[in-house]
Amino acid sequence: MAKAEDYGIPEGTKFLDTHEYILFDEDSEVALVGISHYAAEQLGDIVYVELPDVGEQFEQGDTFGTIESVKAASDLYMPVSGTITAVNHILEEEPELVNDSCYTDGWMLEITVNKAKQLDDLMDGEGYIEYVEKAAV
Amino acid sequence: MCSMTAEQTPLKTTPLTQAHEAAGAKLVEFAGWQMPLQFSKVKLEHLATRQAAGLFDISHMGLLHLSVKAGHGTGFEANQQTVLAALDGLVGQNLQKLHPGKAVYTHLLNAQGGIIDDIIIYALPDGTHLGALHEVLLICNASRREAVLDWLAQQLPQRQATVQWRHVNDTLSLLALQGPRFTEVLTAVGLHDTGRLPKRFYCAPLQLGDIEVLATRTGYTGEDGVELLVRHQDVLPLWQTLIEQGAPLGLLPVGLAARDSLRTEAAYPLYGAELNENLTPLEAGLGWSVKLDKPEPFVGQAALQAQKTGGMARHLICLEMTVKAIPRPHDAIEDETGRSLGEVTSGCFSPSLDKPIAMGYINGPAPLTLGTAVAVVCRGKAQPARVVQRPFYGGPS
């Protein structure tokens, strides 16, 4: 079975079935949110990312933004309930970072997690790879 | 997010498809062909074409050669005139004005003035080119090739029984070299005398190193440039040498995605988006290409004349978004009070203008004034836009 690291997925990253990821730091209870490399590949070259404001609160599954590629637009969903503490403003000028390095420079949100237990609902890296490989068949 | 569906029927390939794949291009299905969507980044490919040069494999375009049947010929110029006269009754442009080496953009029209396809007709220079071409070449959209062939089969024999036609995609490829540095690129690949380059909307045979091409000064990007007809067996070496010699000049290979954003910035219509059998060239803002007073009557003429005097039911307009949302085909266009005005046909993020742009049809007898504030409903949300001059980029179309 494919290893998550082989896909550049940082250890501990969790995924929604709509391809958003969350990387939670247990010590600080702060998490980074973005979309997976697979999703970015499927969308094609990304030209615009609309992100929320700092301080906004969302429930798990809420739409927090929009991503536009050369060929399609897509809603972005919250992997867990949380409050926005930072957004990656660099994406306003360089949305292509989502294509190039979605798990690092291409992050979208930093949030505080209100219900850490919701993380258990999500797929881990290896579960996610299996999920997209199945979807690709 | 979106999912891709697998293709059922085998796709047609060009002689370059394997090379594109080996070069890491992302390939997609387009009108039954497997074509490169992008080679690198769409934005980079777009800007390379605007600032230096872009190279396109457009061998999927329908290449039709029309000639006079053997045994009926009376010499090159007479034969060419016979073919053009037969076509003249099917298009809005005056083909009597063509002469050897001259090309024209026009439309095959149905009786209602609707567009069967937008095409370029080339009155070829004297001689036989690439072992296959003399008299007249017609280039049509890949997606419309069958419709064009059907229409010719229905219309031409009754007009001129001695004219024959066949598609030449099985022997010839078509490349487009577009952008401000295209002449330097051609020189770098062995064009000795740039004075031999055809003028805008002319075509001429050229020698690029040891490769023979038929060059036409046409394109669909809004840039100056050429389209190069070349034999299948010569197209791979030509493509490779253009890439190699062009790279230091800033040339990039360009896929269909950037081809679409380039043509959208130039406000060039795309068949299936701005053009179809229920829309006329007048509605599409292409009235300049319809010569209602030309000597030869043509199919659709009465309908277009009626539209010109009686007014049109819709107009194509250009929109610039004042926010970052990107309009997509079929998004509603509304006025500021939320009343429906029409629908988007093409939209993209414009790399040259750094903002989203769109074209669309507005219903009603009068076009909107430049600067009018409207809204485009992008994914359920009304987003502000304003009506702007056509084209978005470059000179008047």
Boltz contact constraints between the chains, C-beta under 6 A:
constraints:
  - contact:
      token1: [A, 19]
      token2: [B, 1]
      max_distance: 6.0
  - contact:
      token1: [A, 39]
      token2: [B, 1]
      max_distance: 6.0
  - contact:
      token1: [A, 45]
      token2: [B, 41]
      max_distance: 6.0
  - contact:
      token1: [A, 45]
      token2: [B, 42]
      max_distance: 6.0
  - contact:
      token1: [A, 47]
      token2: [B, 349]
      max_distance: 6.0
  - contact:
      token1: [A, 48]
      token2: [B, 324]
      max_distance: 6.0
  - contact:
      token1: [A, 68]
      token2: [B, 326]
      max_distance: 6.0
  - contact:
      token1: [A, 70]
      token2: [B, 42]
      max_distance: 6.0
  - contact:
      token1: [A, 70]
      token2: [B, 257]
      max_distance: 6.0
  - contact:
      token1: [A, 72]
      token2: [B, 2]
      max_distance: 6.0
  - contact:
      token1: [A, 73]
      token2: [B, 379]
      max_distance: 6.0
  - contact:
      token1: [A, 74]
      token2: [B, 1]
      max_distance: 6.0
